[in-house]
């Protein structure tokens, strides 16, 4: 890893640490919902998805705090966003551009958990990153390090909150929370760096690309 660090000009202490996979089966106050609701089927008409999503939200308990996250990437910048839709608080900024979209999406969720899931309350996080949710449902020692990092962040938060639900919502079908998070993430592409999280997997990939180009 030290060789890769020198090639990519990344300090080793800035790379997120490895972690042992979390056993979420034992966490009774945590659930990941990927295919539990009708609105999660992106193949449906966007108008129908919107109606089903609004119906879903109308049945939520009023004391549940709704969060939304997203990430975006260009050739020169990578940004993440976390929104507390209940309080209208927004946290956004850039991260190191070696991070992939996958890692950035996971870091956006981690940003939301670390900043908003800090009270004895019920929380819901909406994300359009199916891949990150699937990874969390199938954690093992070979999981991406960003997923192991996110799992550890969630595990810490579960000690405080009443419950936490990660819910997949389709992207670009007009769902308000997703559109808001997407817009904020795009605005954040020109924002200052919010944290220095760097995926070791992405760092290695970036260095491999540098080696191939030499």
C-alpha positions as CSV (number, residue, x, y, z in Angstrom):
1,X,0.0,0.0,0.0
2,X,2.9,2.4,0.7
3,X,4.0,2.1,-3.0
4,X,0.5,3.0,-4.1
5,X,0.4,5.8,-1.7
6,X,3.5,7.4,-3.2
7,X,2.2,6.9,-6.8
8,X,-1.1,8.6,-6.1
9,X,0.3,11.2,-3.7
10,X,-2.0,10.0,-0.9
11,X,-1.0,9.9,2.7
12,X,-1.6,6.5,4.2
13,X,-3.2,8.0,7.3
14,X,-5.9,9.6,5.0
15,X,-7.0,6.2,3.7
16,X,-10.0,4.8,5.6
17,X,-9.1,1.9,7.9
18,X,-10.0,-1.7,7.3
19,X,-12.7,-3.1,9.5
20,X,-14.1,-6.5,10.5
21,X,-17.5,-7.1,8.8
22,X,-20.5,-6.2,11.0
23,X,-23.1,-8.8,11.7
24,X,-26.3,-6.8,11.2
25,X,-28.4,-9.9,11.8
26,X,-28.0,-9.2,15.5
27,X,-29.0,-5.5,15.1
28,X,-32.8,-5.6,15.8
29,X,-33.1,-1.8,15.3
30,X,-31.6,-1.8,11.8
31,X,-33.1,-2.8,8.4
32,X,-32.2,-2.4,4.8
33,X,-35.1,-2.2,2.4
34,X,-34.4,-2.8,-1.3
35,X,-37.4,-4.6,-2.7
36,X,-40.0,-4.2,0.0
37,X,-42.2,-1.5,-1.6
38,X,-43.9,-1.0,-4.9
39,X,-42.3,2.3,-5.6
40,X,-38.8,0.6,-5.7
41,X,-39.4,-0.8,-9.1
42,X,-37.8,1.7,-11.5
43,X,-39.4,0.0,-14.5
44,X,-42.8,1.4,-13.6
45,X,-44.1,4.7,-14.9
46,X,-42.4,7.6,-13.0
47,X,-45.8,9.2,-12.3
48,X,-47.0,5.9,-10.8
49,X,-43.8,5.6,-8.8
50,X,-44.3,9.1,-7.5
51,X,-47.9,8.3,-6.4
52,X,-46.8,5.1,-4.6
53,X,-43.9,6.9,-2.9
54,X,-46.1,9.7,-1.6
55,X,-48.5,7.0,-0.3
56,X,-45.6,5.3,1.4
57,X,-44.6,8.5,3.1
58,X,-48.1,9.3,4.3
59,X,-48.0,6.1,6.4
60,X,-44.7,7.0,8.1
61,X,-44.8,7.8,11.8
62,X,-44.6,11.6,12.3
63,X,-41.7,11.1,14.7
64,X,-39.5,9.4,12.1
65,X,-36.6,11.6,10.8
66,X,-36.1,11.5,7.1
67,X,-32.6,11.8,5.6
68,X,-31.5,11.7,2.0
69,X,-28.1,11.2,0.4
70,X,-26.4,11.3,-3.0
71,X,-23.0,11.6,-4.7
72,X,-21.8,12.7,-8.0
73,X,-18.5,12.7,-9.9
74,X,-16.8,14.4,-12.8
75,X,-13.3,14.1,-14.3
76,X,-12.0,16.7,-11.9
77,X,-14.2,16.5,-8.8
78,X,-16.2,14.1,-6.6
79,X,-18.9,15.4,-4.2
80,X,-21.2,14.0,-1.6
81,X,-24.4,15.4,0.1
82,X,-26.5,14.5,3.1
83,X,-29.8,16.2,3.8
84,X,-32.0,16.1,6.9
85,X,-35.3,16.5,5.1
86,X,-37.1,17.0,8.5
87,X,-35.0,19.9,9.7
88,X,-33.9,21.1,6.2
89,X,-30.3,20.9,7.2
90,X,-27.8,20.3,4.4
91,X,-24.2,19.0,4.6
92,X,-22.2,18.9,1.4
93,X,-18.7,19.0,0.0
94,X,-16.1,17.4,-2.1
95,X,-14.0,14.3,-1.3
96,X,-10.7,13.1,-2.9
97,X,-11.3,12.5,-6.6
98,X,-9.7,9.0,-6.6
99,X,-12.9,7.8,-4.9
100,X,-15.3,6.0,-7.3
101,X,-19.0,6.8,-7.5
102,X,-19.7,3.7,-5.5
103,X,-17.4,4.7,-2.7
104,X,-18.8,8.3,-2.8
105,X,-22.3,7.1,-2.5
106,X,-21.3,5.0,0.5
107,X,-19.5,8.0,2.0
108,X,-22.6,10.1,1.6
109,X,-24.6,7.7,3.6
110,X,-21.8,7.6,6.3
111,X,-21.9,11.5,6.3
112,X,-25.6,11.4,7.0
113,X,-25.3,8.8,9.8
114,X,-22.4,10.6,11.5
115,X,-24.0,14.0,11.4
116,X,-27.7,13.3,11.8
117,X,-28.2,9.9,13.5
118,X,-27.1,11.0,16.9
119,X,-30.3,11.0,19.1
120,X,-32.6,8.4,20.6
121,X,-35.0,8.7,17.6
122,X,-36.2,6.8,14.6
123,X,-34.4,7.5,11.3
124,X,-34.9,6.7,7.6
125,X,-32.2,7.3,5.0
126,X,-33.2,7.4,1.3
127,X,-30.5,6.5,-1.2
128,X,-30.5,5.5,-4.8
129,X,-27.3,3.4,-4.4
130,X,-28.6,-0.1,-4.8
131,X,-25.1,-1.4,-5.0
132,X,-24.1,0.0,-1.6
133,X,-27.2,-1.4,0.1
134,X,-26.6,-4.8,-1.5
135,X,-23.1,-4.8,-0.2
136,X,-24.3,-4.0,3.3
137,X,-26.7,-6.9,3.2
138,X,-23.8,-9.3,2.1
139,X,-20.9,-8.1,4.1
140,X,-17.8,-10.3,4.3
141,X,-14.0,-9.9,4.6
142,X,-13.8,-9.4,0.8
143,X,-16.3,-6.5,0.8
144,X,-15.2,-3.1,-0.5
145,X,-13.4,-1.3,2.3
146,X,-15.7,1.6,1.9
147,X,-18.6,-0.7,2.7
148,X,-16.9,-2.1,5.7
149,X,-16.2,1.5,6.8
150,X,-19.9,2.4,6.3
151,X,-21.0,-0.6,8.2
152,X,-18.8,0.3,11.2
153,X,-20.2,3.9,11.1
154,X,-23.8,2.5,11.1
155,X,-23.0,0.0,13.9
156,X,-21.8,2.9,16.1
157,X,-24.9,4.9,15.5
158,X,-27.2,2.0,16.3
159,X,-26.0,2.3,19.9
160,X,-27.8,5.7,20.1
161,X,-30.8,5.7,17.8
162,X,-34.1,3.9,18.4
163,X,-34.0,2.5,14.8
164,X,-32.4,3.1,11.4
165,X,-33.8,2.1,8.0
166,X,-31.9,2.4,4.8
167,X,-34.4,2.5,1.9
168,X,-33.6,2.3,-1.8
169,X,-35.4,4.8,-3.9
170,X,-35.1,5.0,-7.7
171,X,-33.1,7.8,-9.2
172,X,-34.3,10.4,-11.7
173,X,-38.0,9.6,-11.5
174,X,-39.0,12.8,-9.8
175,X,-39.0,11.7,-6.1
176,X,-38.5,14.9,-4.1
177,X,-35.9,13.7,-1.6
178,X,-33.8,12.1,-4.3
179,X,-34.0,15.1,-6.6
180,X,-33.0,17.4,-3.7
181,X,-30.0,15.3,-2.8
182,X,-28.9,15.0,-6.4
183,X,-29.1,18.7,-6.9
184,X,-27.1,19.4,-3.7
185,X,-24.5,16.9,-4.6
186,X,-24.0,18.5,-8.0
187,X,-23.8,22.0,-6.4
188,X,-21.1,20.6,-4.1
189,X,-18.7,19.8,-7.0
190,X,-17.2,23.3,-6.5
191,X,-17.4,23.3,-2.7
192,X,-14.5,22.9,-0.3
193,X,-13.4,19.4,0.8
194,X,-15.7,18.2,3.5
195,X,-13.7,15.2,4.6
196,X,-10.6,13.3,3.6
197,X,-12.0,9.8,3.3
198,X,-10.3,7.8,0.6
199,X,-11.1,4.2,-0.4
200,X,-8.1,2.0,-0.4
201,X,-9.6,-0.1,-3.2
202,X,-10.0,3.1,-5.4
203,X,-6.5,4.2,-4.5
204,X,-5.1,1.0,-5.7
205,X,-7.1,1.2,-8.9
206,X,-6.0,4.7,-9.5
207,X,-2.3,3.7,-9.1
208,X,-2.7,0.7,-11.4
209,X,-4.0,3.1,-14.0
210,X,-1.0,5.3,-13.5
211,X,1.3,2.3,-13.9
212,X,-0.4,1.2,-17.1
213,X,0.0,4.7,-18.6
214,X,3.7,4.7,-18.0
